[in-house]
Every structure is written in structure tokens, then in C-alpha cells.
Amino acid sequence: MTRLLLVDDDQELCHMLSLYLQAEGFECLCRHDGEAGLKLALKETFDALVLDVMMPGLNGFEVLRRLRSRKNTPVLMLTARGEDVDSILGLEIGADDYLTKPCNPKVLVARLRAVLRRGPVKADQTTLRVDSMVLHPGSRTLVVDDHPAELTGAEFNLLQILMRHAGEVVSKEQLCRQGLGRDLTSYDRSVDLHISNLRRKLGPSADGSARIVTIRGGGYQLTAHPES
């Protein structure tokens, strides 16, 4: 049985979500403050965490920072509706996905299952090289300008897709389905936020241009420059 830890100071919401999650086949433990949630997450093994951002004391961001220094447990963050900055920061720190509150329990289950089955994009383990980037699917590592780059699982999957299709336009629907393991939904900005983080981590190409460009109405394209 999939084991989840739900960390949220809203005890009524925790109770409601845990009942729904248990009915869907998850084993769900709840903690109602960041300190207690972090302590349990570090002490025991969970398949995934559902972590609220806004909690008194130790907030969700700090819990995630401290967790990521020790474990790579998948984390889905719950953010306030309309607070894009929370979503961006959560993904930058290392969250695997996010949902705005109040969240639909059915959507939460779907997102959790997508995060849990997320793995390598393809079985092909061939090393990918585009300009100064070298990506190793087998070890899931990336080197940019001869320096290792730290990526989250979702960022790695999205970059792998873009590198396999370097110079081509890849739709957001394809990126979401293949990279995040789920279908793209209305007002879903997960792909956009992950791409924004990738741009920051990869930096510009040698000529100063962006490595990943937005194609309006189409998706994203990893630019491939000819070797000099």
C-alpha cells in the first residue's frame, strides 16, 4: 500500500483528505505543523508527502528545504490560490508538483499517482548532447559547460524530452504527458514553472541567447546551435 504523509495545520481538511485517500488505497498519516511533519518524514519512509505552504512556525518551504538535504521523497505542495510565487518557489526548492487550495480530492489523487509513477522518459539510455549540455539518462545526471547541474526529477524529464527533440517545437501537452506523467489541464502552469526553473539553472547559450524558447501557441523549443 502506498504510504503518504499529509502535513497541514487545517485539521478538518486533513481528516477529509485522509479519508478520501484511504478509500483510494493509500495509507495516510497526518501531522499538523511543520516541525512534527519534518521529524516524521525524516524518521520514517513514505512514498510521497503532501505539504501545505502556509503553516505557523516552520512553513512548508522550510520543511521542504530541510527534507531535500536528506531525502528525495516526492513532494506535492498545496499553495494558496493565485499565489504563483509560492508555486514557483516550491518547485525551485525541489517540489515535484503543486496544487492550489482548496483542492479537489480527485485531482489530488491523480496528481499523486502521476508523481509516484514518474520515472525515466524512455528506456533509451543513450547519452544526449546539445551544445554545451551533456545529459546521461542512465545516471540521471546533467553537465552544463563542464559543470554538474542539479535538477529535480520533473525538470530532468522535461529537459530530456526537449533534448531528444532539439530544434523542434514540443507542445505543452506532450511535455506534461511524457514528462510529468499526466494530462495537461486548464490553468495548469506546472510545465511553465518547471521550464522557468530550467532556464535559470541552464543559463544562456555561449552566444547569450536563451537555450529554451517559448513558441506562442505551440509549446517550447530547445535551441540547437551549430558547433563553431
C-alpha positions in Angstrom: 0.0 0.0 0.0 1.3 3.5 -0.9 2.2 5.4 2.2 1.6 9.1 2.4 2.3 11.9 4.9 -0.1 14.8 4.8 1.3 17.9 6.6 -1.3 20.7 7.0 -2.4 22.8 10.0 -6.0 22.6 8.8 -7.1 19.6 10.8 -10.5 19.4 9.3 -9.1 19.4 5.8 -6.5 16.7 6.8 -9.3 14.5 8.1 -11.4 14.9 5.0 -8.4 14.3 2.6 -7.1 11.3 4.6 -10.5 9.6 4.5 -10.7 10.1 0.7 -7.1 9.0 0.2 -7.6 5.8 2.3 -10.7 5.0 0.2 -8.4 5.2 -2.9 -5.9 2.7 -1.4 -3.4 5.0 0.2 -2.2 4.7 3.8 -2.3 8.3 5.1 -0.7 9.7 8.2 -1.3 13.4 9.2 0.8 16.0 11.1 -0.5 19.5 11.7 2.7 21.6 12.0 5.9 21.7 10.1 8.2 20.6 12.9 6.2 17.4 13.6 5.8 16.7 9.8 9.6 17.1 9.1 10.5 14.9 12.1 8.3 12.1 11.0 9.3 12.4 7.3 13.0 12.1 8.2 12.4 9.3 10.7 10.1 7.0 8.6 9.8 6.1 5.0 6.9 7.5 2.9 6.2 7.1 -0.8 5.2 10.8 -1.0 4.4 13.9 1.1 1.5 16.3 0.6 2.8 19.6 2.2 1.0 22.8 2.8 2.9 26.0 2.3 1.3 28.3 4.9 1.7 26.8 8.4 2.6 28.6 11.7 6.2 28.1 12.9 8.1 26.0 10.3 6.4 26.7 7.0 6.2 24.3 4.1 9.1 25.9 2.2 11.5 25.4 5.2 10.2 21.8 5.7 11.0 21.1 2.0 14.4 22.7 2.2 15.4 20.6 5.2 13.8 17.4 3.8 15.7 17.8 0.4 19.0 18.0 2.2 18.4 14.4 3.5 15.8 12.7 1.3 14.4 12.7 -2.2 10.8 11.7 -1.2 8.3 13.0 -3.8 6.6 16.1 -2.5 3.3 17.7 -3.7 2.8 21.2 -2.3 -0.5 22.9 -1.5 -0.4 26.6 -2.3 -2.8 29.5 -1.9 -5.0 30.1 -4.9 -3.4 32.7 -7.2 -0.1 32.8 -5.4 2.2 32.0 -8.3 5.2 33.0 -6.3 4.5 30.1 -3.9 4.3 27.6 -6.7 7.5 28.9 -8.3 9.4 28.9 -5.0 8.2 25.4 -4.1 9.3 24.0 -7.5 12.6 25.8 -7.2 13.3 24.2 -3.8 12.5 20.8 -5.1 8.8 20.1 -5.0 7.6 17.6 -7.7 4.3 19.3 -8.3 1.8 21.6 -6.7 -2.0 22.2 -6.3 -3.9 25.3 -5.3 -6.2 25.2 -2.3 -9.0 24.4 -1.9 -8.1 21.3 -4.0 -10.4 18.7 -5.5 -9.6 15.3 -3.8 -9.9 13.5 -7.2 -7.3 15.8 -8.7 -5.1 15.3 -5.7 -5.2 11.6 -6.1 -4.5 11.9 -9.9 -1.5 14.2 -9.3 -0.1 11.9 -6.6 -0.4 8.9 -8.8 1.3 10.8 -11.6 4.2 11.8 -9.3 4.6 8.3 -8.0 4.9 6.7 -11.4 7.2 9.4 -12.7 10.4 7.9 -14.0 12.7 8.0 -16.9 11.0 9.3 -20.0 12.3 6.5 -22.3 14.1 3.2 -21.8 16.8 4.5 -24.2 19.9 5.3 -22.1 21.9 7.0 -24.9 23.8 10.0 -23.7 22.3 13.2 -25.2 24.5 16.2 -26.2 23.2 19.6 -27.3 25.7 22.4 -27.4 27.5 22.5 -24.1 24.9 20.3 -22.3 25.5 16.6 -21.7 22.7 14.5 -20.3 23.1 11.0 -19.0 19.6 9.2 -18.8 21.1 6.2 -17.0 22.5 8.1 -14.1 20.0 10.9 -14.5 22.8 13.5 -14.4 23.4 16.7 -16.4 26.6 18.6 -17.1 26.4 22.1 -18.5 29.6 23.9 -19.6 31.6 21.2 -17.9 29.8 21.7 -14.5 27.2 19.4 -13.0 23.7 20.8 -12.7 21.2 19.8 -10.0 17.7 19.2 -11.4 14.6 17.9 -9.9 13.0 14.7 -11.3 10.4 16.7 -13.3 13.0 19.1 -14.6 15.2 16.3 -15.8 12.3 14.6 -17.6 11.3 17.7 -19.4 14.8 18.6 -20.4 15.3 15.0 -21.7 12.3 15.4 -23.9 13.4 18.7 -25.2 17.0 17.4 -25.9 15.6 14.4 -27.8 13.7 16.9 -29.9 16.3 19.7 -30.1 15.4 22.3 -32.7 11.8 21.1 -32.8 8.7 22.5 -31.1 7.4 20.3 -28.3 3.8 21.1 -27.2 3.0 21.7 -23.5 0.5 18.7 -23.8 3.4 16.4 -24.8 5.7 17.7 -22.1 3.1 17.3 -19.4 2.0 13.8 -20.5 5.5 12.4 -21.1 7.5 14.5 -18.5 5.0 14.8 -15.7 3.0 11.6 -16.3 -0.4 13.2 -16.6 -2.6 15.2 -19.0 -2.4 19.0 -19.2 -5.5 20.6 -17.6 -6.9 24.1 -17.9 -5.0 26.8 -16.0 -2.2 24.3 -15.2 1.1 26.1 -15.2 3.3 23.3 -13.9 5.1 22.9 -17.2 5.7 26.7 -17.5 7.1 26.9 -14.0 9.4 23.9 -14.5 10.7 25.4 -17.7 11.3 28.7 -16.0 13.4 26.9 -13.4 15.3 25.1 -16.2 16.1 28.3 -17.9 17.6 29.7 -14.7 19.6 26.6 -14.0 20.9 26.1 -17.5 21.8 29.7 -18.1 22.2 31.2 -21.6 24.0 29.6 -24.6 27.5 30.7 -25.4 26.2 33.4 -27.7 24.0 34.8 -24.9 20.7 33.5 -26.4 18.1 31.5 -24.4 18.5 27.8 -24.6 14.8 27.2 -24.3 12.4 29.5 -26.2 8.6 29.8 -26.0 6.7 29.2 -29.2 3.4 31.1 -28.8 0.5 28.7 -29.2 2.9 25.8 -29.8 5.0 25.0 -26.8 8.7 25.1 -26.2 11.8 24.6 -28.2 15.4 23.7 -27.2 17.6 25.7 -29.5 20.5 23.8 -31.1 23.4 25.9 -32.2 25.9 24.7 -34.8 29.4 23.9 -33.4 32.0 26.5 -34.2 
